[in-house]
């Protein structure tokens, strides 16, 4: 099996892939869309991309590309702890407090806002496509007085020095990564030591001319005692005020409860699409 991930090496996505797939071949992609395109085209067997962070919320690029561009299915999920460190080139270790720029992914920088505001409030940021790409850039430019926010794997891979550990704003910093495949029934073989729980994810579009539709949608799940762990709105991109909803249900898809809820939603005039029925793993 070949697993694609948001690269280059030593991104948090790569770290999750290494923990979850111990024997799979790996292929890095420079962007989330490139990774998802490769899964759709059959270049890889599975795409692993970030979906949501506990501090910064959803990765909208992943959601929008999944909904509007590549109709892949979620066939698995990995939740991994995120520890953000401040790294510099070894040549800059002694003068790291005087760095002139911080380089990283926008989500990583946002996760460390308090630290950056207190320590480097006047230092500009430069955004990269991933923390791994930022670490690679810093390693290749020792002449520049810059730092990167990344993980310990990036420090080892690109031979950088960790000068400040755990700089993220909140202790509980976790990210959900989704495994994507064109076939929703695709089997996923992961590290057997990982624990999992079943989940089902639906995409629901409300009828435009029905008042109270969202309340009725939630009621369809509530009276069936279906536990929703997340409901999120995203614009349909067809006009202001038009949204669809992504709903996570904390159970495997069955023959009665979830199909019954879907049938009730469709009777209300909603459009419903199954995005995936899968196992959610925790590292």
N, C-alpha and C positions, 0 to 999 in steps of 0.2 A: 504494500500500500504506500502511495506517495501523498504526503500531507503538505499542503501549501500554507504559508503564513505571512503575515505582515512583517517584512524584514527591514534591514538586513539582519545578520546574526545578532543575538543578544537583546532583542526587543522583549517586552513582557509577553507578547504573543508567542515568541520563540521559546521562552522559558516555560510557558504553559504547555506547549506542544511537546517539549522534551520530557516533561513530567508525566504527560498523559499517554504519549505514544513512544514506548521504549525501543521499538525495533523498526518503526516505519521510516521510509526514506523521506527526506525533508527538502522543500524547495522554498526559498525566500522570494517575496515579491515586494516591489518598492512602494506600492499603494494598495489600499483595501480593494478598490475596483479591479485592479489587475489580478489580484488573488481570486476574486469572485468570478471574473471572466474565465480564468484558467479552469476553475471547477466546472463551469457551465460547458466549456469546450472540450472537456475530457482530458486536459493536459495533466491534471492532478486528480486524485481520488477524493480528496476532501480539502475544503478551504476552512481555515481557522482564522477568525477575525474578531476584534473587540466589539462588544455590543453595549456595555454599560459599566460605568464606574460608580462606586458608592459615594464619592465626593462630587464628581462633576456631572453625573447623570449619563444619559444615553449618548452613544456615538451616532449622531444623526446621519453621517455619511453611510454607515453600514445599513441603517434602517431604510433610508431613502433608496439606496442602490438595490437593496433586496426587493423592495416593493415596486419600484418604477423601472428598473433596468434588467435585472437578472432574476428570473423567478425560481430561485433555489429554495430548498427546504432546510429547515433546522433539523438536524439528525442527532444532535448532541450539544451539550453545554459544559463548559468548565468555569468554575469560579476559583480564582486564585488571589492570594494576598499580594498586595503591591507595596513594596518598600522603595521609596525614592531617596537617592543619595546625590550629593553634589560631588562631581568628578572633575579633575583637571589633568592636563598632561603632566607627567613627572617633572618636566622642566619648569613648570609653574607652581609646584607644590609649596614652595616657601613664600610665594607672593599671592596665594589664591585669594586673600582678603581684598586684594586690589583689582579683581577681575573687571574687565570692561564690557563684557557681554555674557549673557546666559543663553545657551542654545539647547533646545529640546522640543518635543512635541507639545502642541498647545495644551492638551489635557494635563500633561505632566507639570507644566509650568503653573497651570491653574490650581492643581492639587497642592502646590507649595507656595501659595500666594502669601500667607502670613510670614513665612521665613524670608522670602524674597523681599517683602515690603520692609521688614525690620532690618535685614542685613544689607540689602542691595537696592534700596528704594529708587535710586537714580540710575541704575544700570539697565540698559535696554535689553529686550528679549529678541531672540531670533528663532522662528519656528521651523521645525523640520517635519518630514513625513512620519517619522517615528523616533523613539528615544535611541534606538540602535543606530539609525542614520546620523543622528546628532553626535553620538559617541564616536562613531567612525570619523566624522569630520574633525572633531577636536583632536583625535589621535594623529591625524594626518597634517595638522597645522600647529606644530609646537611654537611657531613664531608668534601666534596670536594669543593674547591674554584673555582667554575665554574659558568658561566652565560649562559643563553639561549636567543636566538632571537625568539620571538613568539608574539602572539596577546594578547589583554586584556582578552579575554575569557579564555585563557590558564592560565593567572595569577590568575583569580578567581577560575578556576577549580582545579588547583594544589597548590593553596595558596602560590603563589610566589609574590615577590615584584617587581614592575616596578621601575627601578632606572633611566632609560632614555627612553623617549618617542620619537616616530617617527624618528627612526635612519636610515630609508631607504634613499638612495642617491637622489632620485627624488620624487617630490611631487605627480606627477601623477603615482601612483603605483596601478595597477589594475590587476586582474587575471581572465581569462576566464575558467570556469568549464563546462564540457559537461556532459549531461545526456545520458546514453547509455542503449540500449535495443535490444534484438535479432530481434524484429519486428519493421520495420521502420514506421509502421502506429500506433504504440502504443500511446495512449493518455496520456498526462501528466497534472495533476491537480496541479497548483501552487497557491501560495498566490495571491488572486485576485487583490490586490493593486499594483502588479508589472506591469510595462509597458513593452511592447515587440515589436519586429519587426521581420518580416519573413526573413529566410535565407535558402540557399541551399548550400550544400558542395559536391563537386565532387572530385574524385581521377582520375587523367589522367596520363597514361603512353604513352610516345611518341614512334613513330616507330623508330627503331634504324638506319635505312638506308635512312632517309629523311631529307635533309638539310633545315633549316629554319622552322622546324616543330613547334617550340615554338612560333615563330612570327605568324604562321598561326592559332595556337590555340587561341592566344589572339585576333586575328582579328575576329574569329568566335563569340566572345563575344562583341567586340567593335562595329561592324556594326549593332548589334542588340540592342545597347545601354544598355547592361547589366553591371551594376556596380559591379566590383570585389573589395572586401574589403581586400582580402589577396590572395597571391599566394606563395606557399612555396614548395621547393624541398626537397626530402628525398631520400637517396640511396635505390635502390631496393634490395640491398644485393646479387646481382648476378654478380658483377664485378665493377671495378673502372669505373666511368663515366656513370653508369646506374642510372637513377633517375626517380621517379614519382613525380607528382605535385599535391598538395592539393589546391583546388581553392574554395574560399568562394564567393558566389553570393548574393548580397543584395536584394533578392526578393524571394517570395515563388515559388515553382515549379509550372509551369502552363502547358497548353496544347499546346503551340505554341513556345515561345521564347527559353526556356531552352531545351525542347526536340529537337527543331531544331538545337540548338548549339551542342547538344550531337551527333545528326545524322551527322552533318558536321565533327565533330572531328573523328568519327568512319570512315567516308569516307576518311579521311586523313591517316587512318591506326592506329589511336590512340586507346588504350583501355580505356574505361570510366566506372567508377563505381560510383553510387550514394551512398555517405556516410550518407546523411540525408537531409531531408527537415523539418524545425522545426522553433520554435519561440525562439528568443534570448531575455532573460530578463536581466534587469539591477537593481542592488540594490543601 
